[in-house]
Amino acid sequence: MAWVLLAPRNILVATLKVYRAVISPLYGDVCRYYPSCSHYAMQAIQHHGVVRGVWLGSRRLTRCHPWAEGGVDDIPSPLHGRVAINRFGFAVPNSCAVSATSFASSDGKV
């Protein structure tokens, strides 16, 4: 059942991945913010869901203009950990994915 609920989120992530692979390289490196607006929107949707992720991405796009100072602008921390992001960037139920930090041993070596 969780896969069905995560489908809209993953469809938007796939759409943004195609945009970043096909259209974004045509513009070159013109972003004032780090990460770029498309990457920010993708992270926001991955971690916060469709509604809040689209809201955060839209707010970011309105801040992106020639007179903006720019700089580092990370997404807000998620309030919960109900989903995990697999190595392909798609959201999966938290019990189905192994987080990247679990691969590190206690001494910090991978």
N, CA, C and O atoms as a GROMACS GRO file, in nm:
protein
  440
    1MET      N    1   0.082  -0.120   0.000
    1MET     CA    2   0.000   0.000   0.000
    1MET      C    3   0.087   0.126   0.000
    1MET      O    4   0.051   0.226  -0.062
    2ALA      N    5   0.199   0.121   0.069
    2ALA     CA    6   0.287   0.239   0.076
    2ALA      C    7   0.343   0.275  -0.060
    2ALA      O    8   0.365   0.392  -0.089
    3TRP      N    9   0.365   0.175  -0.146
    3TRP     CA   10   0.418   0.202  -0.279
    3TRP      C   11   0.319   0.284  -0.361
    3TRP      O   12   0.359   0.370  -0.439
    4VAL      N   13   0.191   0.258  -0.343
    4VAL     CA   14   0.088   0.333  -0.415
    4VAL      C   15   0.087   0.477  -0.368
    4VAL      O   16   0.074   0.569  -0.450
    5LEU      N   17   0.101   0.499  -0.238
    5LEU     CA   18   0.101   0.635  -0.185
    5LEU      C   19   0.226   0.713  -0.223
    5LEU      O   20   0.223   0.836  -0.230
    6LEU      N   21   0.336   0.642  -0.249
    6LEU     CA   22   0.461   0.708  -0.287
    6LEU      C   23   0.473   0.728  -0.438
    6LEU      O   24   0.567   0.794  -0.483
    7ALA      N   25   0.380   0.674  -0.516
    7ALA     CA   26   0.388   0.683  -0.662
    7ALA      C   27   0.388   0.827  -0.714
    7ALA      O   28   0.472   0.858  -0.799
    8PRO      N   29   0.298   0.917  -0.668
    8PRO     CA   30   0.304   1.054  -0.720
    8PRO      C   31   0.438   1.123  -0.690
    8PRO      O   32   0.490   1.198  -0.773
    9ARG      N   33   0.493   1.098  -0.574
    9ARG     CA   34   0.622   1.155  -0.536
    9ARG      C   35   0.730   1.106  -0.631
    9ARG      O   36   0.813   1.185  -0.678
   10ASN      N   37   0.730   0.976  -0.659
   10ASN     CA   38   0.833   0.919  -0.744
   10ASN      C   39   0.815   0.959  -0.891
   10ASN      O   40   0.914   0.968  -0.964
   11ILE      N   41   0.691   0.982  -0.935
   11ILE     CA   42   0.668   1.030  -1.072
   11ILE      C   43   0.727   1.170  -1.088
   11ILE      O   44   0.790   1.199  -1.189
   12LEU      N   45   0.706   1.257  -0.989
   12LEU     CA   46   0.764   1.391  -0.995
   12LEU      C   47   0.916   1.386  -0.990
   12LEU      O   48   0.982   1.462  -1.060
   13VAL      N   49   0.971   1.298  -0.908
   13VAL     CA   50   1.117   1.284  -0.901
   13VAL      C   51   1.171   1.238  -1.036
   13VAL      O   52   1.273   1.289  -1.083
   14ALA      N   53   1.105   1.142  -1.100
   14ALA     CA   54   1.150   1.094  -1.232
   14ALA      C   55   1.141   1.206  -1.335
   14ALA      O   56   1.230   1.219  -1.419
   15THR      N   57   1.035   1.286  -1.329
   15THR     CA   58   1.022   1.400  -1.421
   15THR      C   59   1.135   1.499  -1.403
   15THR      O   60   1.192   1.548  -1.501
   16LEU      N   61   1.168   1.530  -1.278
   16LEU     CA   62   1.278   1.622  -1.252
   16LEU      C   63   1.412   1.564  -1.294
   16LEU      O   64   1.500   1.638  -1.339
   17LYS      N   65   1.429   1.432  -1.279
   17LYS     CA   66   1.554   1.369  -1.323
   17LYS      C   67   1.570   1.381  -1.475
   17LYS      O   68   1.680   1.407  -1.524
   18VAL      N   69   1.460   1.362  -1.550
   18VAL     CA   70   1.465   1.377  -1.695
   18VAL      C   71   1.496   1.523  -1.730
   18VAL      O   72   1.579   1.548  -1.818
   19TYR      N   73   1.431   1.617  -1.664
   19TYR     CA   74   1.459   1.759  -1.687
   19TYR      C   75   1.606   1.790  -1.663
   19TYR      O   76   1.670   1.858  -1.743
   20ARG      N   77   1.660   1.740  -1.552
   20ARG     CA   78   1.799   1.768  -1.518
   20ARG      C   79   1.896   1.703  -1.616
   20ARG      O   80   2.006   1.755  -1.638
   21ALA      N   81   1.858   1.591  -1.676
   21ALA     CA   82   1.946   1.522  -1.770
   21ALA      C   83   1.937   1.578  -1.912
   21ALA      O   84   2.036   1.577  -1.985
   22VAL      N   85   1.818   1.627  -1.952
   22VAL     CA   86   1.797   1.667  -2.090
   22VAL      C   87   1.797   1.819  -2.109
   22VAL      O   88   1.868   1.871  -2.195
   23ILE      N   89   1.718   1.889  -2.030
   23ILE     CA   90   1.698   2.033  -2.053
   23ILE      C   91   1.797   2.119  -1.975
   23ILE      O   92   1.850   2.216  -2.030
   24SER      N   93   1.823   2.086  -1.852
   24SER     CA   94   1.910   2.168  -1.768
   24SER      C   95   2.050   2.189  -1.826
   24SER      O   96   2.102   2.300  -1.815
   25PRO      N   97   2.113   2.089  -1.888
   25PRO     CA   98   2.246   2.113  -1.945
   25PRO      C   99   2.247   2.217  -2.058
   25PRO      O  100   2.351   2.276  -2.086
   26LEU      N  101   2.134   2.239  -2.122
   26LEU     CA  102   2.127   2.338  -2.229
   26LEU      C  103   2.145   2.480  -2.178
   26LEU      O  104   2.193   2.566  -2.251
   27TYR      N  105   2.108   2.504  -2.052
   27TYR     CA  106   2.120   2.637  -1.993
   27TYR      C  107   2.261   2.666  -1.942
   27TYR      O  108   2.300   2.783  -1.930
   28GLY      N  109   2.335   2.565  -1.913
   28GLY     CA  110   2.469   2.584  -1.858
   28GLY      C  111   2.463   2.615  -1.709
   28GLY      O  112   2.360   2.594  -1.645
   29ASP      N  113   2.572   2.663  -1.656
   29ASP     CA  114   2.582   2.690  -1.512
   29ASP      C  115   2.542   2.836  -1.484
   29ASP      O  116   2.628   2.924  -1.480
   30VAL      N  117   2.413   2.860  -1.466
   30VAL     CA  118   2.363   2.996  -1.446
   30VAL      C  119   2.296   3.014  -1.309
   30VAL      O  120   2.242   3.122  -1.280
   31CYS      N  121   2.298   2.914  -1.227
   31CYS     CA  122   2.226   2.920  -1.099
   31CYS      C  123   2.299   3.009  -0.999
   31CYS      O  124   2.421   3.006  -0.988
   32ARG      N  125   2.221   3.088  -0.925
   32ARG     CA  126   2.276   3.173  -0.820
   32ARG      C  127   2.279   3.099  -0.687
   32ARG      O  128   2.354   3.137  -0.597
   33TYR      N  129   2.199   2.996  -0.675
   33TYR     CA  130   2.189   2.921  -0.550
   33TYR      C  131   2.256   2.785  -0.565
   33TYR      O  132   2.271   2.733  -0.676
   34TYR      N  133   2.294   2.731  -0.453
   34TYR     CA  134   2.340   2.592  -0.448
   34TYR      C  135   2.256   2.521  -0.344
   34TYR      O  136   2.248   2.569  -0.231
   35PRO      N  137   2.195   2.411  -0.374
   35PRO     CA  138   2.187   2.343  -0.503
   35PRO      C  139   2.097   2.418  -0.600
   35PRO      O  140   2.025   2.510  -0.561
   36SER      N  141   2.101   2.377  -0.726
   36SER     CA  142   2.019   2.444  -0.828
   36SER      C  143   1.871   2.429  -0.793
   36SER      O  144   1.834   2.345  -0.711
   37CYS      N  145   1.788   2.510  -0.856
   37CYS     CA  146   1.644   2.507  -0.824
   37CYS      C  147   1.582   2.371  -0.853
   37CYS      O  148   1.498   2.324  -0.776
   38SER      N  149   1.622   2.306  -0.963
   38SER     CA  150   1.565   2.175  -0.994
   38SER      C  151   1.610   2.070  -0.893
   38SER      O  152   1.532   1.983  -0.856
   39HIS      N  153   1.734   2.078  -0.850
   39HIS     CA  154   1.783   1.983  -0.750
   39HIS      C  155   1.718   2.009  -0.614
   39HIS      O  156   1.685   1.915  -0.542
   40TYR      N  157   1.701   2.134  -0.580
   40TYR     CA  158   1.632   2.173  -0.457
   40TYR      C  159   1.489   2.118  -0.457
   40TYR      O  160   1.444   2.060  -0.359
   41ALA      N  161   1.418   2.138  -0.570
   41ALA     CA  162   1.280   2.089  -0.580
   41ALA      C  163   1.275   1.938  -0.570
   41ALA      O  164   1.186   1.882  -0.504
   42MET      N  165   1.370   1.870  -0.633
   42MET     CA  166   1.372   1.724  -0.627
   42MET      C  167   1.397   1.676  -0.484
   42MET      O  168   1.330   1.584  -0.438
   43GLN      N  169   1.491   1.738  -0.413
   43GLN     CA  170   1.517   1.701  -0.274
   43GLN      C  171   1.395   1.729  -0.186
   43GLN      O  172   1.360   1.649  -0.100
   44ALA      N  173   1.331   1.843  -0.209
   44ALA     CA  174   1.214   1.879  -0.129
   44ALA      C  175   1.102   1.778  -0.149
   44ALA      O  176   1.036   1.739  -0.053
   45ILE      N  177   1.079   1.737  -0.273
   45ILE     CA  178   0.974   1.638  -0.300
   45ILE      C  179   1.012   1.503  -0.242
   45ILE      O  180   0.927   1.434  -0.186
   46GLN      N  181   1.138   1.465  -0.254
   46GLN     CA  182   1.183   1.337  -0.199
   46GLN      C  183   1.161   1.330  -0.048
   46GLN      O  184   1.112   1.230   0.003
   47HIS      N  185   1.198   1.435   0.022
   47HIS     CA  186   1.198   1.431   0.168
   47HIS      C  187   1.069   1.480   0.233
   47HIS      O  188   1.036   1.436   0.343
   48HIS      N  189   0.996   1.569   0.166
   48HIS     CA  190   0.878   1.629   0.228
   48HIS      C  191   0.746   1.588   0.163
   48HIS      O  192   0.640   1.621   0.215
   49GLY      N  193   0.750   1.518   0.050
   49GLY     CA  194   0.627   1.478  -0.016
   49GLY      C  195   0.588   1.575  -0.126
   49GLY      O  196   0.653   1.677  -0.147
   50VAL      N  197   0.481   1.541  -0.196
   50VAL     CA  198   0.441   1.618  -0.314
   50VAL      C  199   0.395   1.758  -0.278
   50VAL      O  200   0.445   1.855  -0.334
   51VAL      N  201   0.303   1.771  -0.186
   51VAL     CA  202   0.242   1.901  -0.158
   51VAL      C  203   0.346   1.998  -0.100
   51VAL      O  204   0.365   2.107  -0.153
   52ARG      N  205   0.411   1.959   0.007
   52ARG     CA  206   0.508   2.049   0.069
   52ARG      C  207   0.632   2.066  -0.020
   52ARG      O  208   0.690   2.175  -0.024
   53GLY      N  209   0.672   1.961  -0.090
   53GLY     CA  210   0.788   1.970  -0.179
   53GLY      C  211   0.764   2.066  -0.295
   53GLY      O  212   0.853   2.144  -0.329
   54VAL      N  213   0.646   2.060  -0.355
   54VAL     CA  214   0.613   2.153  -0.463
   54VAL      C  215   0.604   2.295  -0.408
   54VAL      O  216   0.648   2.390  -0.474
   55TRP      N  217   0.550   2.311  -0.288
   55TRP     CA  218   0.543   2.443  -0.225
   55TRP      C  219   0.684   2.499  -0.202
   55TRP      O  220   0.711   2.615  -0.234
   56LEU      N  221   0.772   2.418  -0.146
   56LEU     CA  222   0.910   2.463  -0.121
   56LEU      C  223   0.982   2.495  -0.251
   56LEU      O  224   1.053   2.595  -0.260
   57GLY      N  225   0.964   2.410  -0.353
   57GLY     CA  226   1.027   2.434  -0.482
   57GLY      C  227   0.975   2.561  -0.549
   57GLY      O  228   1.052   2.635  -0.611
   58SER      N  229   0.846   2.587  -0.536
   58SER     CA  230   0.786   2.708  -0.593
   58SER      C  231   0.838   2.832  -0.522
   58SER      O  232   0.868   2.933  -0.587
   59ARG      N  233   0.847   2.826  -0.391
   59ARG     CA  234   0.902   2.939  -0.316
   59ARG      C  235   1.046   2.968  -0.358
   59ARG      O  236   1.086   3.083  -0.370
   60ARG      N  237   1.122   2.861  -0.379
   60ARG     CA  238   1.261   2.877  -0.422
   60ARG      C  239   1.268   2.943  -0.560
   60ARG      O  240   1.351   3.031  -0.582
   61LEU      N  241   1.181   2.901  -0.653
   61LEU     CA  242   1.181   2.960  -0.786
   61LEU      C  243   1.147   3.109  -0.782
   61LEU      O  244   1.200   3.187  -0.861
   62THR      N  245   1.058   3.149  -0.691
   62THR     CA  246   1.023   3.291  -0.682
   62THR      C  247   1.139   3.373  -0.625
   62THR      O  248   1.150   3.493  -0.652
   63ARG      N  249   1.226   3.311  -0.547
   63ARG     CA  250   1.343   3.381  -0.493
   63ARG      C  251   1.457   3.389  -0.594
   63ARG      O  252   1.550   3.468  -0.575
   64CYS      N  253   1.451   3.309  -0.700
   64CYS     CA  254   1.559   3.302  -0.797
   64CYS      C  255   1.536   3.406  -0.907
   64CYS      O  256   1.451   3.387  -0.994
   65HIS      N  257   1.610   3.515  -0.901
   65HIS     CA  258   1.601   3.621  -1.001
   65HIS      C  259   1.738   3.690  -1.009
   65HIS      O  260   1.823   3.667  -0.924
   66PRO      N  261   1.759   3.771  -1.110
   66PRO     CA  262   1.893   3.831  -1.131
   66PRO      C  263   1.944   3.915  -1.015
   66PRO      O  264   2.065   3.934  -1.003
   67TRP      N  265   1.856   3.968  -0.930
   67TRP     CA  266   1.900   4.055  -0.822
   67TRP      C  267   1.917   3.980  -0.689
   67TRP      O  268   1.948   4.042  -0.587
   68ALA      N  269   1.895   3.850  -0.690
   68ALA     CA  270   1.909   3.770  -0.568
   68ALA      C  271   2.057   3.754  -0.535
   68ALA      O  272   2.142   3.744  -0.624
   69GLU      N  273   2.086   3.753  -0.406
   69GLU     CA  274   2.225   3.733  -0.363
   69GLU      C  275   2.273   3.592  -0.391
   69GLU      O  276   2.390   3.570  -0.421
   70GLY      N  277   2.183   3.495  -0.380
   70GLY     CA  278   2.220   3.356  -0.402
   70GLY      C  279   2.286   3.296  -0.280
   70GLY      O  280   2.267   3.344  -0.168
   71GLY      N  281   2.363   3.192  -0.301
   71GLY     CA  282   2.433   3.126  -0.193
   71GLY      C  283   2.380   2.985  -0.169
   71GLY      O  284   2.307   2.930  -0.252
   72VAL      N  285   2.417   2.928  -0.056
   72VAL     CA  286   2.373   2.792  -0.021
   72VAL      C  287   2.235   2.800   0.041
   72VAL      O  288   2.212   2.878   0.134
   73ASP      N  289   2.144   2.719  -0.010
   73ASP     CA  290   2.005   2.718   0.037
   73ASP      C  291   1.958   2.573   0.042
   73ASP      O  292   1.908   2.521  -0.057
   74ASP      N  293   1.975   2.510   0.155
   74ASP     CA  294   1.935   2.370   0.171
   74ASP      C  295   1.788   2.361   0.207
   74ASP      O  296   1.729   2.457   0.258
   75ILE      N  297   1.729   2.244   0.181
   75ILE     CA  298   1.589   2.224   0.217
   75ILE      C  299   1.578   2.215   0.369
   75ILE      O  300   1.674   2.176   0.436
   76PRO      N  301   1.461   2.249   0.424
   76PRO     CA  302   1.443   2.232   0.568
   76PRO      C  303   1.448   2.084   0.605
   76PRO      O  304   1.415   1.998   0.524
   77SER      N  305   1.488   2.056   0.726
   77SER     CA  306   1.494   1.917   0.772
   77SER      C  307   1.354   1.858   0.778
   77SER      O  308   1.260   1.924   0.823
   78PRO      N  309   1.339   1.733   0.732
   78PRO     CA  310   1.207   1.669   0.742
   78PRO      C  311   1.168   1.649   0.888
   78PRO      O  312   1.254   1.627   0.974
   79LEU      N  313   1.039   1.656   0.915
   79LEU     CA  314   0.991   1.642   1.052
   79LEU      C  315   0.983   1.498   1.096
   79LEU      O  316   0.975   1.470   1.216
   80HIS      N  317   0.986   1.406   1.003
   80HIS     CA  318   0.973   1.264   1.035
   80HIS      C  319   1.059   1.183   0.939
   80HIS      O  320   1.109   1.236   0.840
   81GLY      N  321   1.076   1.057   0.967
   81GLY     CA  322   1.155   0.970   0.881
   81GLY      C  323   1.074   0.854   0.829
   81GLY      O  324   1.118   0.739   0.835
   82ARG      N  325   0.955   0.882   0.778
   82ARG     CA  326   0.867   0.775   0.731
   82ARG      C  327   0.914   0.710   0.603
   82ARG      O  328   0.882   0.594   0.576
   83VAL      N  329   0.990   0.783   0.523
   83VAL     CA  330   1.039   0.727   0.397
   83VAL      C  331   1.190   0.738   0.392
   83VAL      O  332   1.251   0.820   0.461
   84ALA      N  333   1.249   0.654   0.310
   84ALA     CA  334   1.392   0.660   0.285
   84ALA      C  335   1.411   0.680   0.135
   84ALA      O  336   1.321   0.652   0.056
   85ILE      N  337   1.525   0.728   0.097
   85ILE     CA  338   1.556   0.751  -0.043
   85ILE      C  339   1.654   0.643  -0.087
   85ILE      O  340   1.762   0.630  -0.029
   86ASN      N  341   1.616   0.566  -0.190
   86ASN     CA  342   1.706   0.460  -0.235
   86ASN      C  343   1.818   0.518  -0.321
   86ASN      O  344   1.820   0.639  -0.345
   87ARG      N  345   1.907   0.435  -0.367
   87ARG     CA  346   2.025   0.485  -0.438
   87ARG      C  347   1.992   0.546  -0.574
   87ARG      O  348   2.076   0.614  -0.632
   88PHE      N  349   1.871   0.522  -0.625
   88PHE     CA  350   1.828   0.580  -0.751
   88PHE      C  351   1.753   0.712  -0.731
   88PHE      O  352   1.715   0.777  -0.828
   89GLY      N  353   1.732   0.753  -0.604
   89GLY     CA  354   1.668   0.879  -0.575
   89GLY      C  355   1.518   0.870  -0.554
   89GLY      O  356   1.453   0.974  -0.540
   90PHE      N  357   1.462   0.750  -0.549
   90PHE     CA  358   1.319   0.736  -0.532
   90PHE      C  359   1.284   0.706  -0.387
   90PHE      O  360   1.362   0.642  -0.315
   91ALA      N  361   1.168   0.752  -0.345
   91ALA     CA  362   1.122   0.732  -0.208
   91ALA      C  363   1.066   0.590  -0.195
   91ALA      O  364   0.989   0.544  -0.279
   92VAL      N  365   1.105   0.524  -0.089
   92VAL     CA  366   1.055   0.390  -0.056
   92VAL      C  367   1.016   0.390   0.091
   92VAL      O  368   1.066   0.472   0.168
   93PRO      N  369   0.928   0.299   0.131
   93PRO     CA  370   0.897   0.291   0.274
   93PRO      C  371   1.024   0.272   0.355
   93PRO      O  372   1.114   0.200   0.311
   94ASN      N  373   1.033   0.332   0.471
   94ASN     CA  374   1.155   0.332   0.551
   94ASN      C  375   1.206   0.193   0.584
   94ASN      O  376   1.326   0.175   0.598
   95SER      N  377   1.120   0.095   0.595
   95SER     CA  378   1.164  -0.040   0.629
   95SER      C  379   1.226  -0.112   0.509
   95SER      O  380   1.289  -0.216   0.528
   96CYS      N  381   1.210  -0.060   0.386
   96CYS     CA  382   1.259  -0.128   0.266
   96CYS      C  383   1.394  -0.080   0.218
   96CYS      O  384   1.454  -0.144   0.132
   97ALA      N  385   1.443   0.028   0.270
   97ALA     CA  386   1.569   0.085   0.220
   97ALA      C  387   1.674   0.084   0.328
   97ALA      O  388   1.645   0.091   0.447
   98VAL      N  389   1.797   0.076   0.284
   98VAL     CA  390   1.910   0.086   0.374
   98VAL      C  391   1.969   0.225   0.352
   98VAL      O  392   2.005   0.261   0.240
   99SER      N  393   1.980   0.301   0.458
   99SER     CA  394   2.031   0.437   0.442
   99SER      C  395   2.181   0.434   0.415
   99SER      O  396   2.249   0.336   0.448
  100ALA      N  397   2.230   0.540   0.355
  100ALA     CA  398   2.371   0.548   0.322
  100ALA      C  399   2.459   0.549   0.446
  100ALA      O  400   2.572   0.502   0.443
  101THR      N  401   2.407   0.602   0.556
  101THR     CA  402   2.487   0.609   0.678
  101THR      C  403   2.502   0.473   0.744
  101THR      O  404   2.593   0.453   0.824
  102SER      N  405   2.414   0.378   0.711
  102SER     CA  406   2.426   0.247   0.774
  102SER      C  407   2.543   0.168   0.718
  102SER      O  408   2.584   0.068   0.778
  103PHE      N  409   2.598   0.210   0.604
  103PHE     CA  410   2.713   0.142   0.548
  103PHE      C  411   2.842   0.179   0.620
  103PHE      O  412   2.940   0.105   0.613
  104ALA      N  413   2.843   0.290   0.687
  104ALA     CA  414   2.964   0.334   0.758
  104ALA      C  415   2.978   0.257   0.888
  104ALA      O  416   2.881   0.234   0.960
  105SER      N  417   3.100   0.219   0.916
  105SER     CA  418   3.124   0.150   1.043
  105SER      C  419   3.139   0.251   1.155
  105SER      O  420   3.139   0.372   1.130
  106SER      N  421   3.152   0.204   1.275
  106SER     CA  422   3.160   0.294   1.390
  106SER      C  423   3.285   0.383   1.389
  106SER      O  424   3.285   0.489   1.450
  107ASP      N  425   3.391   0.340   1.319
  107ASP     CA  426   3.510   0.423   1.316
  107ASP      C  427   3.509   0.523   1.199
  107ASP      O  428   3.608   0.593   1.177
  108GLY      N  429   3.397   0.529   1.125
  108GLY     CA  430   3.383   0.627   1.019
  108GLY      C  431   3.432   0.581   0.884
  108GLY      O  432   3.419   0.654   0.786
  109LYS      N  433   3.490   0.460   0.874
  109LYS     CA  434   3.537   0.409   0.746
  109LYS      C  435   3.423   0.336   0.676
  109LYS      O  436   3.339   0.272   0.740
  110VAL      N  437   3.423   0.347   0.545
  110VAL     CA  438   3.317   0.280   0.466
  110VAL      C  439   3.363   0.145   0.425
  110VAL      O  440   3.290   0.072   0.359
   0.00000   0.00000   0.00000
